[in-house]
Amino acid sequence: MEIANVLFRLFLAALCGAVIGSDRVVKGRPAGIKTHALVALGACVAMITGEFIVVQYGSSQDVARLAAQVISGIGFLGAGTIMVTGQQQVLGLTTAAGLWFAGTLGISVGGGYYEIVAGAMLVWVFIFFALARLDTSLSKRNLEFKIYLSITNGRSVMDAIVELDRYNFIMTKREPLNKEETLWILYGTLTKSQEESDLQSIFDGIDGLEVVEILFD
């Protein structure tokens, strides 16, 4: 295998992983661009190495042996992104699935199966853009939310309420979690015209108001 072909496969695998990870970054989820790119790149390296082993030691070797270990190994990495909150909600499943997908995509790139890679990426685009909108429209019916908010640097809970009101989020209740009133739960409701991502980014860059967790019911 020529070095140019090897480098092309490595860069293509990393690029595909980065594209997959970009969706997680936009939505503020763990395991972003670098993580997905490295998973895809590592899987590609395993597949290419398997091919070199076959060339060097003969056809009796299994070209997919290293790649098979990648599939199971990514499961441990994906498990680290899944957590169960205090409200018994499971978070991180999509990120874990994305890591696994990035790994399998890297294997396809490493094997030179570019038709599979192109088709898989097209289906990924369909899932994350077309089906995501359908998922949102079906699940969002007066969606209730809870914001766990850390308030420091002289800020008060009213500052948070003002920000929410400025973006027309409907607040229904608020309660402190400690005597110092530095931790609060804010309860509210999303209207059909509002997105979950809008709520998640509302306090970005505001000093003293830090979102610890957002839960949706």
C-alpha angles and dihedrals in degrees: 000000000000119000091237090058091048093051091047092054093046094050092044091052092049091047093051090049091049091052091052091047093050090071090057091050093051090052094046095244128146122263103043138177099317095046095050092043091052092048092052092043093049092049090050091051090052092052094046091047089053090054092050090050091055091049093048101040103028140259093294088082120089109243092199098049095098092041090053090058090052091059093056094038093057088060090071091049092049091048088061091062094053119088138166114225127218087262090059092250118144115226132182101037094122091048090051091049090049092054091050091048091049090053095050089046089053089054091053091049091048090053092050095244095144095161089061091047093051093047093046092051091050091052089047090055090050092050097047098042109025101030092038090062091049090049091051094048092049097045101040109082107141088325112205121216141191122205118201102205132189112210120195143142095059095306123139134208088255089067089059092047091051090054092049091047090050089061093043097248112158113237118202105170145354133196136175121240098203140028093251089058092226093125121055141171115219117195124201149136134252119223121221091258094056128085128219089231090059090059093046094054100041095097097040111132095008109128114229096017112091125170111226096180141341121209127190125203 
